[in-house]
Amino acid sequence: MSSAACISLGPTPLSHLKNAEKGASLSLASVRGAGFRPSPGAPLFLRIPSRPSRRKPSPRRTSVRRFSPVMEWQDCSSEIEVDVPCSVAYDCYSDREMIPKWMPFISSVKVLQDKPDLSRWALKYEVFGRDVEFSWLARNLKPIPNQKIHWRSLEGLPNRGAVRFFPKSPSSCRIQLTVSYEIPEILIPVASALKPFLEGLLAQGLERFAKVAKEYQRKIPQR
C-alpha cells in the first residue's frame, strides 16, 4: 500500500473534507493558489500524505545460546635425579602394580591379565579436608624402552601422562613425571590451589621412588 492516501473530491464542498485525515487541513484557496483550476463538476483528486504509524516496532528476537560447560584440564609435573641407571629406573617404574608403594594418592593398580596394556587404577586421598575417591581404566601406549612410559585413561577420571628418563651418568638418571587431568567437579572450587598441591604429592612420590628403585637394583642378580 502507498504511503499516501488518495481522496476523490466530487461536487461535495471542499470544506467537508477538512480533517478528513487526522492532522490534514485543506482549503480550496491553497489549491487555486498553486495554479490548479478544476473543471466544474469534475472530481478532484488530492494526495494527502499519510501519518507515520505510531506502532512500536516489535523487538528483535535474539537467539539464545545454551551454555555448554567446558571442563578445565590441568598439567602437573615434577622431576628428580635418581642414583640408578635409566634401565633400572625404567624397569622399576614399568611395574605398575608397585606404583602405590611410592605414589601417596594411588591406592591400587591392577593390570588386566588378558590385556596387559590395560590397568585399573584407584585414587583415595584427602584434599583440602575432603575425602576424594576416583577410579579409571588406563591404557599404556607404546613405550620407548629406557626412555619413556606414557598412558591415557579410557574411562573414569579423564587423565593422561608420561614418565621420561634421561641419563646423567652410567649410574644415575633424571626422571620427569607429567600428569594431565580433567579437574573433577568436586574440586573446582579449589582448582587454583590444586596444581601446587598435586605437584607436591608428585614430588613426594618421586622421592619415595628413588628409594624403591635403589632397593630394586640391589635385588637384581649381578651379571
C-alpha positions in Angstrom: 0.0 0.0 0.0 1.2 3.5 -0.8 2.5 5.8 2.0 -0.1 8.5 0.9 -3.9 8.5 0.9 -5.7 9.4 -2.4 -9.1 11.2 -1.9 -11.6 11.8 -4.7 -13.4 15.2 -4.4 -16.6 15.5 -6.5 -19.4 18.0 -6.1 -19.0 17.8 -2.3 -17.7 21.1 -1.0 -14.0 21.0 -0.1 -14.8 22.3 3.4 -16.4 19.0 4.2 -13.1 17.3 3.7 -11.4 19.4 6.3 -9.9 17.0 8.9 -10.9 14.0 6.6 -7.5 12.7 7.5 -6.5 13.4 11.1 -3.9 16.1 11.1 -4.6 17.2 7.5 -6.2 20.6 6.7 -7.2 21.6 3.1 -8.5 24.7 1.6 -9.6 25.5 -1.9 -7.7 28.7 -1.8 -4.4 26.9 -1.3 -5.2 24.6 -4.2 -6.1 27.5 -6.5 -3.0 29.4 -5.3 -0.9 26.7 -6.7 -2.3 27.4 -10.2 -4.7 24.5 -10.3 -8.2 25.1 -11.9 -10.5 22.2 -11.7 -13.2 21.8 -14.3 -16.8 22.4 -13.0 -18.3 19.2 -11.8 -15.1 17.2 -12.3 -13.8 15.1 -9.5 -10.8 16.5 -7.7 -8.0 14.2 -6.6 -5.8 15.3 -3.8 -2.8 13.4 -2.4 -2.6 13.6 1.3 0.5 12.2 3.0 -0.4 9.5 5.5 0.8 10.0 9.0 3.6 7.6 10.1 2.4 4.7 12.1 2.9 5.1 15.9 3.0 1.4 16.2 6.1 0.4 18.2 8.4 -1.9 16.3 8.5 -5.4 17.6 11.7 -6.1 19.5 14.2 -8.1 17.6 14.4 -11.7 18.5 17.8 -12.6 19.8 19.0 -16.2 19.6 19.7 -17.7 22.9 22.7 -20.0 23.0 22.8 -22.7 25.5 25.7 -22.7 27.8 28.0 -25.6 27.2 30.4 -26.1 30.1 34.0 -26.8 29.1 35.8 -28.8 31.7 39.3 -27.5 32.6 42.4 -29.5 32.3 45.5 -29.1 34.5 49.0 -30.2 33.9 51.3 -31.1 36.8 54.9 -32.1 36.7 57.8 -32.9 38.9 61.3 -34.4 38.4 64.1 -35.9 40.4 67.6 -37.3 40.0 68.0 -40.9 41.0 71.2 -42.9 41.7 70.3 -45.8 39.4 70.8 -46.2 35.7 68.0 -45.4 33.3 67.4 -49.1 32.5 66.8 -49.8 36.2 64.6 -46.9 36.8 62.6 -47.7 33.7 62.1 -51.4 34.7 61.1 -50.4 38.2 58.5 -47.9 37.0 57.2 -50.3 34.4 55.8 -52.5 37.2 52.5 -50.6 37.5 51.2 -52.6 40.4 54.2 -51.4 42.5 53.2 -47.7 42.0 51.1 -47.4 45.2 54.3 -48.2 47.1 55.7 -44.7 46.3 52.8 -42.6 45.0 50.9 -41.4 48.1 47.5 -40.8 46.5 47.3 -44.0 44.4 45.6 -46.7 46.5 45.8 -49.6 44.0 46.7 -50.6 40.4 45.6 -53.8 38.9 46.8 -55.0 35.5 44.3 -56.9 33.4 45.6 -60.4 32.9 44.1 -60.9 29.4 45.1 -57.4 28.3 48.4 -56.4 29.9 48.4 -53.0 28.3 45.3 -52.1 30.4 45.1 -51.4 34.1 42.5 -50.3 36.6 43.6 -47.5 39.0 42.0 -46.3 42.2 42.8 -43.0 43.9 41.9 -42.2 47.5 43.2 -39.2 49.3 42.1 -36.2 51.5 42.3 -33.0 49.5 41.8 -29.8 51.5 39.6 -31.5 54.1 37.6 -33.5 51.6 37.9 -37.2 51.1 38.0 -37.9 47.4 37.9 -41.2 45.6 38.3 -41.8 41.9 38.9 -44.7 39.6 39.8 -45.2 35.9 40.8 -47.6 33.3 44.1 -46.7 31.6 45.9 -47.9 28.6 49.7 -47.9 28.4 50.7 -46.6 25.0 53.7 -47.9 23.1 56.8 -47.2 25.2 60.3 -46.2 24.3 62.5 -48.6 26.3 64.6 -46.9 28.9 63.3 -43.5 27.8 59.5 -43.1 28.0 56.4 -44.6 29.5 53.1 -43.0 28.8 49.4 -43.7 29.1 45.9 -42.3 28.8 42.6 -43.1 30.5 39.8 -44.9 28.6 37.0 -44.4 31.2 36.5 -43.0 34.6 38.6 -40.0 35.7 40.0 -38.4 32.5 43.8 -38.2 32.6 46.9 -38.8 30.7 50.6 -38.7 31.5 54.2 -39.7 30.8 57.4 -40.6 32.6 60.6 -39.8 30.9 64.1 -41.0 31.7 67.3 -39.0 30.9 70.7 -40.4 31.6 73.0 -38.3 33.8 75.8 -40.8 34.1 76.2 -44.6 33.8 74.9 -45.0 37.3 72.3 -42.2 37.6 69.4 -40.6 35.7 66.9 -37.8 35.8 63.2 -38.7 35.9 60.5 -36.3 34.7 56.9 -37.1 35.5 54.0 -35.2 33.9 50.3 -35.8 34.6 47.4 -34.1 32.9 43.8 -34.5 34.3 40.4 -33.0 34.0 39.5 -31.2 37.2 36.7 -33.2 39.0 33.6 -31.2 39.7 34.0 -31.6 43.5 37.4 -29.9 43.3 36.6 -27.0 41.0 36.2 -24.6 44.0 39.8 -25.2 44.9 41.2 -25.5 41.4 43.7 -22.7 41.8 45.3 -24.4 44.7 45.0 -27.9 43.3 48.0 -27.7 41.0 50.7 -26.8 43.5 49.1 -29.3 46.0 49.3 -32.2 43.5 52.8 -31.2 42.3 53.9 -31.5 45.9 52.4 -35.0 46.0 54.2 -36.0 42.8 57.5 -34.7 44.2 56.9 -36.8 47.4 56.1 -39.8 45.2 59.4 -39.4 43.2 61.4 -39.1 46.4 59.9 -42.4 47.5 60.5 -43.9 44.1 64.2 -43.1 44.4 64.5 -45.3 47.5 62.3 -48.1 45.9 64.5 -48.0 42.8 67.7 -48.4 44.8 66.2 -51.4 46.6 65.0 -52.8 43.3 68.6 -52.5 41.9 70.0 -54.4 44.9 67.7 -57.3 44.1 68.8 -57.6 40.5 71.2 -60.5 40.1 74.7 -59.4 39.4 75.9 -60.4 36.0 
